[in-house]
Amino acid sequence: MSNVDRWLLPDGIDEVLPEQAHLVEKMRREIIDLYHNWGYDLVIPPMVEFTESLLSGSGQDLDLMTFRLTDQLSGRLMGVRADITPQVARMDAHSLNLSIPGRFCYAGTVLHTLPRGPLESRSPISVGVELFGESSISADIEIIELFLNTLSVAEIGDVSLDLGHVDIVRGLIGEANLNGDLEAEIFDLLQRKARTELAVWISENIENEQLGTWLNNLPQLTGGIEILETAKAALDGAPEVVINALNQLETTIHSLDTSHLNIHLDLSEMPGYHYHTGIVFAAYIKGYGKALGNGGRYDHVGEAFGRSRPATGFAFDLKTLVSHGSCSQSLSLGIFAPFCLDSSRREEIKSLRKQGFRVVEGFENQVVDYEELKCNRELVKIGEKYIVEFLS
């Protein structure tokens, strides 16, 4: 291995250098403080767990994204977390066993075997919340409001909130009593919005004419808030679970402050089809093709731990929030204190640091580079007193 190779990182594994790291940590603190103010308690799950726990209820996608290793103490297979939600579900179900709704927040690095998309990091810093034990639409509304508040803390404007509800597609497909293969086929057609192919497939596989009409209408039910009225007319007479889903979306939208928010509805969208169980959402901005963050309801996540409670939540990649937010202020420039053994200088430095100033002390015979030290002021002695002067 050459000397150059020693400095290479694996593809998709990135490092965060000082100035960016300062912004990431600053935003992490602000976001966690936001969650604390909303009543969400911070938890710090372990980086590795036994795979039986780590992958419980998470679906095949997360299974494929998880690095595995053998525990030398027990001989059991462990995984490096690729998602924190199952860990928090375990804590809610087993470690805490609360009788009230559990509100939790977290911030930690996760690791993926493969990037989720081109040029994406395989080691994002996941920050988010989970709410367990409340099935009402009020819980979904609270989570979405907190989701939007997170974007405000990150100073990200012109956000498009994508909303959907998995019970619309699931409720209609359920009426068709399809086997697993046929269900996968229509799911794929709906996600691709392949309307012509979908119409042919429905004519060949759906005997109920009314159900076929409802399914054919789904790819067209996309747009702004006004699409809800169109959907109610297009799905009139649909199963109760579908109507309830439309009503939940309407209630949610009316509860949000939409004055500075673009809401987009896609009623055939089914992210996490086998994972989510209700309202789903994501945030987008112009010029960035991927979601900044996403979330939704997943009521079965705790089943594997013996306590299935209603659940909803969301997650962001902290590094993505920093890179797309307006929080671009650099690391606060500090005060340089040249080397000196004067005890009063030491007291002055302590005082400045207590006041929140960044003070960088010099060493004996040090060659000073103020730019690299990130200092724009200097501690100088005039008479018997030390004062801070701006560098010319």
N, C-alpha and C positions, 0 to 999 in steps of 0.2 A: 504494500500500500504506500503510495507516494505521500509526501507531506501535505500536498494540496488536498488529497482525498480525506485526510483526517478531519478537515474542517467542514466537509459536506454533511448536510442533513438529509434524511430520507425524504423522498418526494412527498409533499403535502404536510410535512412536519415543519412548523415555523417557529422562530424565536421572536420575542418581543423586546426590542432594544429600549434604552432608558427613557427617551422622550415619549415614545408611544406607550411604554409600560406605565409611565406616570399617568397618562390620560386614561388608560384602561383601569388602573386601580382607583383613580379619582371617580370614574363613572361607576365602578362596582360599588364603592361606598355610598354614592348618592342613590343608586338603585336599591340597594339593600336597606338603606334608611327609609326610602319610599315604602318598601314592602313592610317594614317594621311599623311605620305610621298607619298602615292599613290593617294591622293586627296579624301579620304573617311572621311566624317564628323561624329564625334561621336554623337550618340543619346542615351538617357537614358529613355526608355519607362517605364510606371508604372508597378508595380508588379501585379495589378489586373485591370481588365476592365469588362465592361458588356459583357456577353457571345456572344451577337449578333455581336459585333465587334471582339472579341478575336478569335472566331472560324470561321470567314468568310472565305470561300474558302479553308479551311484547311483540309477538309475530315474527315471521321469517325474516323480514327486512333487517331487524335489529340483530337477529341471530347471525346473519351473514356479515354484519358490520363489527362484530365483537372479536377482539383478540383473545386467544385462550392460552393458558399455561397451567402446568401441573404444580399443585401445592406440595412442596417437599416434606411438609409435616404430616399431612393426612393422606397424600396420594390422590386426592380428589381434583377434579378439573375446576379451575377458576377462570374468570373472565375479567378483562379490564373494561370498566363501564364505557359503553357507547351512548348511554342515555341515563339521566339521573331519575327520571320519573318512577321506574320500577323500584328503585332503592327507597325513595320517599314513601311509596305505597307500602313497602315492607315495614318501614319505621312506623307508619300510621297504624298498620294492622297488628303488628307484633310488639314493637318496642314501646309504644306509647299507649295504644288501646284506649283512646279517648272516648268519652260518651257524648261529647259535643262535636260540632264540625271542626275539623283540623285544618288550620291554615299554616302552610309551610313555605319557606323560600330557600333558595340555594344559589351558590355560584361556585363552579368548579370546572376544571378541565376534563373533557371526555376524549376518548381515543377511538378512531374509526379505522377499520382495516382498509377501506377504500374511501376516496373523497365522494361526497354526495353529489358533486357536480364538477365541471371543469374548473380548475384553478382554486377549488375550495380547500380549506385547511382540513387535515385529518385530526387535528388536535384543537378544536374550538373550545372556548371558555363558555360553558353553558350557564346562563343565568335565567331564573324563572320562578314560578310559584305553582303550588298544588293546593287544591281545596277539596277535602274529603268529607263526606257525611252529609251533603246537602244536595237534594235532587231538584229543587225548585229552579225555575228560570231566573230567579233573583241571583243565584250563585253564578250562573253563566254571565249575567249582566255585570256583576261585580268583577269577575275575571276579565271580561273584555274592557271594562273601564280602566282597570289596573294595567292591562296590556297597553292601552293607548296612553296612559300616564307615563309608562316606561319610555315610550317614544318621545314624549314631551321632555322628560328629564335628559334624554340623549340629544335634545334639540334637533330632532328630525321633523321637518315640515312637509307639507304637501303629501300626506300619507293617504294611500288608498287601502281601505279595509275591505277585504274579501270575506263574505259571509256565506255559509252554506249549512245544510242540515242533512246528515246521512240518512235519516229516517224517510226522507222523500224518495230516494232511489230504493233504499232497502224495503220500504213499505210496499212499493209497487212490484219490485222483483219477487218479494215474498208471496204476493198473490198468484204468481205464475207457477209456483211449486216446481221450480227447475232443479235439475241435478247440479252437482258442483261444477262440471265442465261447461254446461250451458250458462250457468250463472256467471262464470268467469268470462265467457265470450261476450255476453251483453254488457257486462261491466267494462270490458275493454272498448267496445264500440261507443259506449256513453262517454268514457273519458277522452276518447279521440274525437268525439262529436262527429262521427262518420255517419251523417244523417242518411245518405243513400244506402249504405251497407246496413245500417240499423233497420231501415224500413223493410229491406229484403229479409233480414234475419227474423224480424218480428212476424212477418207474413208466413214464415216457414215454421216458427216455433211457438207462437202465442195464439191459442185458439180463441180466447176471449177478445172480441173486437174492441170493446170499450177499454180494456186494459192495454191493448196494442196502441190505441190512440193516445192514451196517457203517456205511455213510454216513448212514443214518437215525438210527443210535444216537449219532452224534457230538455234536449239539447238547445232548444230555442229560448228556454227560460233563463236567460242571462242578461244582466244589465243593471241599471240603477235601482233605486228604491221602488220606482214605479212598476217594476217587474212583478212585485208581489200581487198586485191586482190582476195582472195578466195571468199569473200562475193560478190564482184562485178560480178564475173562469176556466182556464185550460184543464184544471184538475178537479173540477166540480164533480162531486160524487165519489171521489177517490177514497180509499180506506181511511178510517179515523186517524191512524197513526200519521198519515201524510198530512191531513188537515191540521192536526195538532202541531206538526213541525212548522207548517206555514204560519200558524198563529204565534208560535214561539219566536220565529224570526221577526214578525211584525212587532211583537211586544218588545223585543230586544232593541230594534231600531228606534222605536219611539222613546226608549229610555236613554238613548245616547245623545250627547251633544253633537249634532251633525253640522253645526255652523261652519266649522273649519275641517270637515272630514268628507272625503269622497267614499261612499259606500258602493261596493260592487257585489252583486248577487249572482251566483252560479248554482242553480238548483239541481244540476246533474253532476256537480263536482263531488268526488268521493275520496278525499285523501284519507289514508289509513282505514280503508273499508272494513277490514276485519278487526280494527282496534278501536276506532271512535264509535260513539253511540248516540250522539246528539248534535248540537251546534258545533261547527268547526269554523275557524277563522285564521286569517293571515294578513300581514301588512306588507305593502309594496310601495316603492317610490319609483319615479320616472328615471330611466337610465340604468336601472339595476334589475336584471331579469329574474332574480330569485327572491324569495320571501325574506324579509328582514327577520321575521319571527312568526311563529304560528302556534296554534293551540286548539283546544276543544274539549269536549266531554268524552270520557272513557271510563264508564261505570264498572267495567269488569276487571280493572287492573289489579284489584286486591284479592280476587278469588283464590289465587294460588296460595295465599298466605292465610286462608281460612276466615277472612273477614272482608267480604265484598261490600264496600261502601260506595255510594255515588261519588264520582270524582271528575274534576275539571281543572284545567291549568294551561300554562303556556311556557315557552322557552325562547330565548334569543341567544345568538352568539355575541358575546360582549365585544369581541374584536371587530365584528361587523358593525355593531352600533357605533363604536368609536370612529371607524373609518368613514361612515356615512353621515354622522351627526355634525352639527355646527360647533361642537365643543372642541375648537381647534387651538385653544390657547396653549402656548408652550410651557414647559417646565418653568416655574417661577424662578427668575434670576436671583442670585443670592449675593451675599456679602463676603468678600475675601478678607481674611484676617492674616496678615503676614506673620511669619514666625517671630515669636518674642516670649521671653520667660517672665514677663511682668504679670504679677498676680492680679492686678486690677484689670488687665486685659482679659484674663480668664473669667472674671466675674461679669465683665461686660458681654462676653460671648454667651455665657449662660443666660444672662438677662434677655439678650436678643432672641435666643432660641426659644425661651419660654414665651416670648411674644409671637412666636410663629414664624420668625425669619429663618431663612436658609443661610447658615454661616459655614463657609469652607475654610478650614485652617490650613495655613501654609506650613511647609517643613523647612528645616534649615538648609540653606543654599539651593532652594527649589527654583527652577526656571518657571516663571509664571506665564500661563496662557489663559487669559481671562475668558476667552470664548469657550475653550475646552472645559474650564472650570464652571462655566455657566454663571458667571458673576458679572454684575454691572456696577457694583459698589465696593468700596474698600473701607475697612476699619482703620482709622488713623488716629494717632495721638497728637493732640494740640495742647500744649501746656501740660496740665496734670489730668486732663480729661480725654477720653476716647470718644470720637464722633464718627458717624458714617457719612462718607462722601461719595457722590457719583463719579465714576471714572470719566475722564474727558475723552 
